[in-house]
Each structure stands twice: as C-alpha cells, then as structure tokens.
Amino acid sequence: MGRRLVLTSFGESHGKSIGAVLDGCPAGLELDEKDIQKMLDQRRPGQSSICTQRKEKDIVEIISGVFQRHTTGAPITMIIQNNDQKSRDYDSLRTKLRPGHSDYTAAEKYRGYNDYRGGGRFSGRLTATHVMGGAIARKLLKTALNIRTNSYTTQIGKTCMKKEFNEKIAGMIYKNDARCPDAKTAKTMKSDIINARKNGDSLGGIIESVTLNMPVGLGEPIFGSLESDLSSAMFSIPSVKGVEFGSGFEGAKKYGSENNDLYVVKRNKIVTSTNNSGGILGGISNGMPIVMRVAFKPASSIAKKQDTIDYKTKKRTTLRVKGRHDPCVVPRAPPVVDSLVSLVLADHALISGKIGPVL
C-alpha cells in the first residue's frame, strides 16, 4: 500500500516468519528496533484474559535500511519469527468451512494451494506487519510535523464509552485490557468479553481514531482522496466491516444547517466551530482533527457448535473451532489502526511535499 511510502507485507500465520518492507522513508530519521517494538508490544497476543493465549513475543529485527541508528533512505526490511504455532489445531478443519472465515473463498481462488493453518495469509496475525511499517510512519509524522494519532476502543458489543475523547485521557488507553480511555466503561467491556468467551461466543466493537495537528492540504482528489486511502487501509484489517468519518452515518439524520461546520478564526487561524466533517473536506485535510470510527465484526472463531459444509464432499457437517482465539479482536486493534492511519498520512505528506526525502 502507498505511493511514495510503500508498505509490503509478507508471511503466513503458521509459517516460519512474518515481515514487512517499508520503501520511501526519508533518510535521517532516528530509528532502532525499540521504536517499532513498543507498538508491537501493544498489539502482541497472550497479554490478558480477553485475547488469544498464543504467546508470541513478536521480537522485531531490522534487516536493512537503518545504519548507525538512522534511516538511510533505502528500503527498511523487518522480520518477526513465529515461535508458538499449534498447526495441529487446524488438522480437523482442513475441509470443514469455518463460518465467517476466508476458508471457502481462499480455497476457491487459490485452488486449495493456500496455507490454511491459522488462516494463513488471511490471519489477524499479519496485522503485526502493518504495525512494523506504521510505527516508523508514526515516528516520521511526529518528528517532521508533530502529527499525533490516538486510536482507542469506544464500543464493545452494546457497551459504549460516553466520555468525549481529549488529550488528557489519551494516556489512559493502555492502562486497561479493553484499551478504552474511560476506566469504568473499560471494566464493563472486559466483563462482557469474558462472559462471551464463557458462553463459547465472541463480540465485535468500534475503534475511534483521532489525529491531531493536521496541516491543511493533504489528499489527492478524486480517487486518491484522504478518505479513500484511509478507508482502503482500514479494510486491510481482518474483521473490519465499516468505516465512517466525523458525524458519519449519524449525519444522515441531520439537516444541512445542523451538520455544516461553520468557519471561525482562532489565534489568527481559520478553523471550524464543529467537526462533523471529521477533518476532511473534498478529500483534503482541512486542519481540524481527523476523526474516524472503524467497526469490527465479532470474531469468527467461536467454541460453539456450528453447522457447516465439508468442502470436499459438499455434505453438511458440524464443527467446533478449537485453538487459541480472541473472543474479541477489538482490544488489540488500536495500534493497528494507529499504524495504518500513520502510513496513509505519511504517504500523503510525502506526496504533497510537507515532508522531504531527507529530514
């Protein structure tokens, strides 16, 4: 993904390793593994009772593109070894189509040659490759333009965060397992997920993302608009089924007089009094915070007995999905959303000339 800042992802869930190549990063950015590891640790599995117990350490190694703790301008290659696969968990599912998964579509498209173990190329494990590239893009944006993105859980199932996000509570996002900056709501969210798991079921939810200190002018209409590229990036995350900006679908219920953002001047700068546009107009950033919400479906791997079809015999059968799975993928998604937002914005900052080839 990307035009000037290009991310390539490689690997499968149960293969030897997964990795990423980030091409187009300007030379001179101070960088080492610690900068990437911090975000990978936020996404890493096996950290709490409400995520998969697959215990991958996800230790990243930079193979190329960094010399003497600075980027060289060459492609940055990063790799993580897979160490805790349990492929036998998938032996009984080889021909049984798991509802909600890519088993059928992948088998048809690749004529059965795809790696089915753990979802293979379609696994949420591959979001670690998004984070490898996104951590670099995030640091680049902060260093060059002081752009900061905070993504957090705002809804799990029917439990919603009522507080409005602000920078003061940003530090609370990673203080609880639900990744919700409101501690009281986070406690209820965790309880809801635990109950779903006890019942052999799963839950979905919503991640909200707020990006501050945006310059005016990022975005390449019509087909390279900021909303187009951000939405495309979000749909590269498994389980994502919806994206909205600003007032989003709620805006469809309003009159234009209610939804329009009126222009005002603050500190000699043109801004809007509200932000129903979500910081983007005409596909171009308007300087207001970019506000985006991303909807995740309930995790498809559940312990409940389900009806399905055997792919080879085309006969009805049943299955129970074994293995170690997230009862809700949402709490591990904030760093992934942060990463993809950062990759898109950094790409557009390079396209527009806001960031040059050398820092």
Secondary structure, 3 states (H helix, E strand, C coil): CCCCCEEEEEECCCCCEEEEEEECCCECCECCHHHHHHHHHHHCCCCCCCCCCCCCCCCEEEEECEECCEECCCCEEEEEECCCCCHHHHHHHCCECCCCCCHHHHHHHCCCCCCCHHHHHHCHHHHHHHHHHHHHHHHHHHHHHCCEEEEEEEEECCEECCCCCCHHHHHHHHHCCCCCCCHHHHHHHHHHHHHHHHCCCCCCEEEEEEEECCCECCCECCCECHHHHHHHHHCCCCCEEEEEECCHHHHHHCCHHHHCCCEEEECCEEEECCCCCCCEECCEEECCCEEEEEEECCCCCCCCCEEEEECCCCCEEEECCCCCCCCCCHHHCHHHHHHHHHHHHHHHHHHHCCCCCEC
